[in-house]
């Protein structure tokens, strides 16, 4: 089952990809920043932004894994308790 956290992780990972693959949206010289054309500084801007979004996605993934692991442990405990009662 797809959860909201899975969708959030996917969106966080896809945003920089889509932003950088949409070349016609930033294929221009102006506005310049410190004499650097928009085409270049836009791509450079996405480097730290992409790293930040990846970091947030990784934190969400860890949170998701811990929750799944906790649920699996609880399920295995309840199953082992049910087996003991039957014996």
C-alpha positions in Angstrom: 0.0 0.0 0.0 1.3 3.4 -0.9 1.5 5.8 2.0 1.8 9.5 2.1 5.4 9.3 3.2 6.2 7.3 0.1 4.7 9.9 -2.1 6.5 12.7 -0.3 9.8 10.9 -0.8 9.1 10.4 -4.5 8.2 14.1 -4.9 11.3 15.3 -3.1 13.5 13.2 -5.3 11.7 14.1 -8.6 11.6 17.9 -8.1 15.3 18.6 -8.9 15.2 16.1 -11.7 12.2 17.7 -13.4 13.6 21.2 -12.7 16.9 20.4 -14.4 15.4 18.4 -17.3 13.0 21.3 -18.2 15.9 23.0 -20.1 13.7 25.4 -22.2 12.4 27.0 -19.0 15.9 28.2 -18.0 17.7 28.4 -21.4 18.4 32.1 -21.3 21.2 34.6 -20.6 19.2 37.2 -18.5 19.0 37.7 -15.6 22.7 37.6 -14.8 24.0 37.1 -11.3 27.5 38.5 -10.8 28.1 38.4 -14.6 27.1 34.7 -14.8 24.2 33.9 -17.2 21.0 32.6 -15.8 21.5 29.2 -17.5 24.6 28.5 -15.4 23.6 29.9 -12.0 20.2 28.2 -12.2 21.9 24.8 -12.5 24.4 25.7 -9.8 21.6 26.8 -7.5 20.0 23.3 -7.8 23.1 21.6 -6.5 22.6 22.5 -2.9 18.8 22.5 -3.3 19.0 19.0 -4.7 21.3 17.9 -1.9 18.9 19.3 0.7 15.9 17.7 -0.8 17.8 14.3 -1.0 18.7 14.7 2.7 15.1 15.3 3.7 14.0 12.3 1.6 16.7 10.2 3.3 15.4 11.2 6.8 11.9 10.4 5.8 13.0 7.0 4.5 14.7 6.3 7.8 11.6 7.3 9.7 9.5 5.0 7.4 11.9 2.1 7.9 11.9 2.4 11.7 8.1 2.5 11.7 7.9 -0.6 9.5 10.6 -2.4 11.6 8.7 -1.6 14.8 5.5 -2.9 13.3 7.2 -6.1 12.2 8.7 -6.7 15.7 5.3 -6.1 17.3 3.7 -8.6 14.8 6.3 -11.2 15.5 5.9 -10.8 19.3 2.2 -11.3 19.0 2.6 -14.4 16.9 5.2 -15.9 19.2 2.9 -15.2 22.2 0.0 -16.9 20.4 2.2 -20.0 19.7 3.1 -20.2 23.4 -0.5 -20.1 24.5 -1.4 -23.0 22.2 1.2 -25.4 23.6 
